[in-house]
């Protein structure tokens, strides 16, 4: 109820902001004929109105079931050992920076470091309103092209990592998980985590026997906490699996192919011989790869949301004069 109230208050503030900006712009339109020096101020108000309209449009785009939910984001490196594991860690940093910039909380549920560098896997809870709706389009394969820092001959390497985004579904959603369907193993947590974590079997691994889904959690300090978090992730994965099965059945009935996005290359990140990040679905691209790796991915997120709704790419505010 408190989350719903906060959403309503946020919507009310946005409408009030839009109303005020419209009124201000109308006033400037009348005064600018008498005093041309007000033109710069009018443009500033117009830009503010554009941004407020952008926020309103974003709210209308996030209308799918569970878009309002927090997100569970998992990253796995592809084949390639240290190179791909390093790329997976770079993506983890990118999403963490994006979440921080967006005012979301980040909690690490599971993190398995690589032997030399990078990570073998990571699972993050991105906590905040609309986190899943914004991030769900990030599911898929991300491709990196760069001169490898691990290659003494300074050759270019191509690396891949997969990202999976699930909704952290509410507790009132019933997903049946019978005890006999799950094998629970405990083990000592690996990597950093404190003296207590490393000396006790606090880490938990769940294996869902019917589907083969395996979930590991080791970043909480107690086995009970890790077990609860692992079951939460398993519940989300089973929920997503059920949604996909419904989509497949609907495809069979209608003959319409629906995009799920699993196992597909969705975005390419090129560091050499030029710099470019390009989304393969929408054509959205930028040459400022450092900003993207620092978490500035809102343009890609919003462009995909608009593309999925309308089939067209719409430029974010302030981009009209570019390209």
Residue, then its C-alpha position, 0 to 999 in steps of 0.5 A: x500500500x505504501x508503494x502504491x501511495x508513493x507511486x500516486x504521489x509521484x504521478x501527481x507531482x509530475x502532472x503538477x510540474x507539467x501544468x506549471x511548465x505549460x503555463x510558464x511557456x504560455x506566459x513567455x510566448x506572450x512576453x517574448x514579443x515585447x522583450x526578445x531578451x526572454x528568449x533564452x529563458x523561454x528555451x530553458x523552460x521548453x527544455x524542462x517541459x520536454x524532459x517532464x514529458x519524457x518522464x510521463x512518456x516513460x511511465x506509459x511505456x512501463x505498463x507490462x505486468x510486474x514492470x513496477x517490481x525490483x529486478x534480479x539481474x544475473x551475469x554469466x561470461x561466455x567461453x573464453x576464460x579470463x577475457x570473458x570473465x573480465x567482460x562480465x565484471x565490466x558489465x556488472x560494474x556498468x549496471x551497478x553504476x546505472x542503478x546508483x545513478x537512477x537511485x536504485x539500491x543494489x544488493x549482491x546475492x551471489x558473486x563467484x570471482x574468476x581465478x585470474x580476473x573478472x567473475x564467473x557469475x554474479x546475481x544482483x538485486x536491483x531494488x526500486x520502483x520500475x527497476x524490472x521494467x527498465x532493465x528487462x530489455x537488457x536480457x540477452x548476449x552482450x558482445x565486446x571487441x577490444x585489444x585484450x589487456x591479457x594478451x601480450x601480443x596486443x591482439x583484438x579479442x571478441x568476448x561475450x557475456x549473457x545477462x538475464x533479468x527477472x522480476x522480483x515477484x511479490x510474495x502474494x504470487x503463488x509459485x508451488x515449489x515442493x520440497x521433494x523437487x529441490x535438492x539443497x546443498x550447503x558449502x563454504x562461501x568463496x572469496x571475500x566475505x568475512x571470517x565467519x562466512x569463510x569458516x562455516x557452510x553458510x553458502x546454499x545451492x538449490x537444484x530444482x530437479x524438474x527443470x535443472x535450474x541451479x541457484x547459488x547464494x553465498x553473500x549473506x552471512x547466515x545459511x538461513x539468509x542465503x537459503x531464503x534469497x536462493x528460494x526467492x531467485x528460484x521462484x522468479x526463474x520458475x515464474x519467468x519459465x511459466x510466462x515463456x511457456x504461455x508465450x510458446x502456446x500462444x505462438x502455436x495458436x496464433x502463428x505469431x512469433x513473439x520475441x523472448x530474447x534469450x540467447x540473442x546478441x542484443x548489443x555490441x561494445x567496440x573499444x578498438x579500432x574505433x569506439x561504439x556501442x550499438x543496440x542490434x534491435x533498435x539501431x541506437x548507438x553512441x561513440x561515448x563508450x566510456x560513459x556507457x561503461x560508467x552506467x549511462x545506458x538510459x538512451x538504450x533503455x528508453x529507445x528499446x521501450x519505445x521501439x517495442x511499443x511503436x516499432x519506431x526509434x524516438x530520440x531522448x530529450x536533447x538529442x534532436x540536433x545530433x546525428 
